[in-house]
Amino acid sequence: MGTVFSFDVRGGESDTVRAAVREAVASLHRVDEVFSTYREDSQVSRLVRGELSVEECDPEVAEVLELGAEAERASGGWFSLRYHGRLDPTGIVKGWAAERAARLIAEAGVSGVSVNGGGDVQLLGVPGPDRPWRVGVSDPLRPGGLAAVVSAAGADELAVATSGTVERGAHIVDPRTGRSAVTDLVAVTVVAPKLTWADCWATAAFAMGSREALGWLEALPDVEALLITAGDEVRCTGGLARRLG
């Protein structure tokens, strides 16, 4: 997946937790083996070349493709499973894999777990009694600064995902043109219960641009967002303030 994952696990029996973390790490490596578009031998690469059918791939491939198709429908096509005309589920795989890894560890009986995949975070449970998880959102226009701090207070699960151009350049594609998305935005941060969807919605919203994206995000259930434009204008959904702490 071309990124770094980190884990913060609280509570649970140590041997059980270590085994769960090893399983989660193994699952992430397996996801890379199956879905990487940079590996000639991955199942997705072979699927694109017509050497495999979806039915011949691991069941997770069909699962991810269906989730991606759902994201396409919900976003009116602003999220896409294709890149330059070829199947490419990269836009959904990282969030889905990190969320799945977090849930694997949570099943080990821990009190809380945070899985960070390249800056996108899935939070489950709590880090301690009367202490919520908190996630800092980088300010894309002020290196080293924070644009906001998101709190998971009162939520059993929460995810924070950001899409933008500051760290990775113009990597988000406008599905209508097949070229890099040209919008007024430099970053979109989405807060939602599940990282699979938070990551998709952040990508789609960035491609839309702030004017269309804000209304669309407002209409999504259990979703809040922070949008920052190249002109240093900050826009947010109506309920975001309840998540800041």
Disulfide bonds with the S-S distance in Angstrom:
none
